[in-house]
Amino acid sequence: MPTELSLKKTEARNKLRKFKIRLKRDVFFVPGWTDQACVCWIEPYMESGIDRRAGWEYTVKDWEYILENPEKMHYLQLVENDNAISITRNREGKIKKVEFKSDPTYNYTNFFQFAELIKSKIRASGAKEFDLVGHSMGGLDSISAVALDRKLDDYQEVRDFIETDPLEGLGLLITVATPYKGSTPADLVKNTKIDEWFRPEWSDGIRKQCENMAHDSKFISIINQKDIRERLLEKAKIGVYTFSGEKDGAVTSEDAFIAGAHNHEPFELILHSQRMGITQDPRTHFELFTLLKG
């Protein structure tokens, strides 16, 4: 017998299948920490195509057939050189490994730098009005790209890493399992260096990204300043929406909420990523497309 949770997912999937949407603005999906290839939004972590099981959690890209103008969907690869990403697959076409060590972003040390990368990619696209959907650290990247202004924010970190004006033309900002206030696992890495036992191959950049998502990080502190938060809420003309999972081991619901935003009630039994994760759950997709269709 299907579980109550399975029935909720099936209900959301069936509702989505009845949608027919014309996007009003370009939509940029932003991946999170170490997901430079944007796998979370465009590829199943396990089983795809003919191997897909009944009840499979689709990716956002799987739903493009409900759009009248799918060309307005953009999946940002957070590298300076798109050719720097190397994807290894097994014989069934499933992703085994993603590498991007040859790209400068492998050694980025904070999400302010990724904000600059997002700004350059969106400006290069020519989009004048757009929505942003960020998973995990991708939400922090997005917030920083929209809200931080080196002319107004007198912080050394802003002066050091924010080089261009903030993005203009934002409609919706949607963050999904984003550690807006910080992440407990990031605290653990910062204070114990436990990753050196389990992931000794990590670059200094990847370690620093984790440290800068800790609750006491200066970078986290800056984006939580009242004037910056109010600027963010003002610049998102349609609104700021947050989503989270109640059993997300990486980001608690409380840390994913933004004061003054539309904070969705946490989904039950959702992981941070991978199969069964929040970006591959049809309930998340239903809420996202409901917002995007306006």
N, C-alpha and C positions, 0 to 999 in steps of 0.2 A: 504494500500500500504506500502511496506517496506521502511524504511528510508534509506538515503544514508549511514549512519553508519552501519545499519543492513546489507546492501548489501556488504559493505567492509568486515564485519565479515564473511559473507557467502562465499565470494570469498577466504578469507584466509583459511577457513575450507575446502573448496573444493580442494584447492591446496595441503593442508596437506594430504588429503585422497589419493592423487596420489603418495606421497612419498614412497620410500622404502630405508631405511637407515641402514648402518652398522657403528656403532660408532667406532671411532679410539681410543678413550680414555675412561676411566671411567668418569662418570659425577655425581657430587655431588650437589644436590639441597639443598640450605640452607634457612631455614625459617627466618622470622623476629622476632621482639620484641613480646614477650609473646606467640609466635606460636611454642612452643617447640614440639608440635605433628606434625609439618610440614603440617598442614591442607591446607595451601595456594597452595601447589603444588599437593596434592594427593586426596583431597576430595572436592566436591562441598559444598559451604556454605548452599545452599538450593536446594531442588529438585534433586533427583538422580535416577538412574535406570529407572524403568517403569514410574516414575513421571516426567521424563525429558521432557521439552517442546521443540517444534520445535524452532530452533534458540538458543538453550542452549549454554552457554560458557563452553566448556569442561575444565577439569583439564589437566595438563601435563601428568599425569599418564594414562589418557584415550587414549593417542596417542601411547602407547607402542606397539600396534599391527603393527605400521609401521616400527618397528625396527627389524633387523635381530638378534641382540644380546641385548635384553632388560635387561639381567642380569647386564649390565654395567651402568644401571640407579640406583642411590642410593639417597634416601630421608632421610637426616640427621634429627634425632630427637635430639634436643639440650638439653639433660638431661644427667647427669652422670649415671643414672640407668634407662634403658628403661621401667622397670616395674613401675616406679614412675608416669607415665602418666595415668590418669584415664579419659576415655571418656564416657559421658552420651549421649544416643541417644533416640529419640522418637520412637513410634511404627513403623514408616516408615523407620527407620534406619538413619534419619538425625541427625547430631550432634547438641546437645543442649548446651553442656558445656564441656570444657577441663580443667582438674585440674592437677597441677604438684607441689603442695605445699610441698610434702614430699621430693622433690629433692633439693640438695644444689643449683642448678641453680636458684631456685626461689629467692634466696637472692644474686645472683651475682650483682655487683654494676657497671659494665662497660663492654663494648664490647671487651676489651682486654682479659677478662676472657673467653668469648665465643670463641675467637680465639684459645686459648689453647685447649679448648674442641674439636674444629674442627680438629686441628692438631692431637690430640690423636686418634680420630675416623678414620681419613683418613689413618694414619699410621697403625692402627690396621687392616684396610681393605686389606693391602698389595698392594694397587694400586701404581704403579710407575709413570705413566703418567695419568693426570686427568684434567678435566675442572671443574670450580666452577660457579654455578649460584645462586646468592644471592638476596633475596627479602628484601627490606627495610633495617633494621639493620643487616640482614644476609649478606648484601653486605659489611657493615663495619666490621663484624666479619671476612669475607673472606679476605678483603684487609689487615687486621691486621695480619691474619695467614700467609700471603704470604710475606708481605713487612717489618714488624717490626723485628728488630734484636737487641737484648740487647747488642751485642758486638759493634754495630755501633751507636745506637741511645741513646744519653746521656740525657734521660729525666727520672725524678723520676717515672712517671707513667709506663714507659716501664720497669724500674728496678723492680717495685713493682709487675707487673702482667704478663709480658712476661717471661716465664721460659725456653722455649725450642727454638731451632733454627727454623727459618722460613721454611715453606714447600718448597720443591723442586719438579720439575716435572710438573709444571702448563703449560697447553696449552692455553686454553681460560679462561678469567675471564669475566663473564657477570653479571652486577648489574642491578637490576630492581627496580625502584623507591627507590633508596638508598639515604639517606640524607648525601651525601659525604661532603657537606659543612655545614650541620646542618638542623634543622627542625623548622619551625615557631611554630607549636603547642608545640614542646619541649621547646622553649623559653617561651611560655605562662605558662607551668607547672612550669618551673624553677623560673620564676619571680613573679608569682602570687599564686602558690600552689593551683590552681583552682581544681586540682584533689582531694583534701581533701574534697571538697564539694560533688563531684560526685562519687568518687571511694575511700572512706575511708578505704576499705579493702585491698588496694594495699600494698604490702610489701615495706620495705625500698629499697630493691633491684630493684623492678620494677620502683619505683620513680626515683632512681638514674640512671637507664638506660635511662630514658627519659631526665633527666637533662644533661646527658653526650652526648646527641644528639643535644643540643642547639648550636646555632651558635658560642657562645663564650666559648664553652667547651674546656678544655685543651686537651681532647682526640681527638676531632675533629681537633683541631689545629695541633696536632702531625701528623696525617695521611695526612694532607694537606701540610706538609713541602716539599719543592721542591725536596730534595734528596730522600725522602721516596717515593714520587710520581714517580720519575724517576726510582727508583728501582722496583716499582710495574710494570711499563710499560715494563721494561727490562725482568722481570722474567716471564711475560705472553708471552710465545714464539709465540703463534698464534695471540694474541692481547687482548686488554681490550675494552669491548663494554658496553655502558650504554643505558637503556631504561627508559622512563618516560611518564607520562600522563599530559596533559596541564591543567586538572582540578582536579588534585590530591590534596585533602585537607590537606594531611600530609606532602608531599615533593614536592616542586616546581621543574620544569624542570631544572631551573638554578642551584639549589642545588644538583641535581642528576648528573650533568655533571662532567666529569673528564678531566682536561686539558691534551691534547695529546692523549686521547682515541678516539675510534670511537663512537661518541655520536649520537644516532639515533634521528631523528626528533620526537618530542613528539607526542604521540597518542592523538587524540581528545576525549573528553568526557570519560575519564577513571578515576575510583576511585582507591584509594590506595589498598583496600582489599575488601573482601566479594564478593557477586555476583555482576557482572559488573566490578569487580576490575581488575587491570592490570595483575595479575597472572592467571586469568581465562578467558582471552580474546584470541580468536583464532588468532588475529593478532600478539599478543605477541608470542604465540606458534609457529606460522609460522616462525617468525624471529629467534626464539631460535633454532628450528630444522634445519633451513637453515644454521645457523652457526655451529651447532654441527655435521652436516653431512660433513662439510668441502668441 
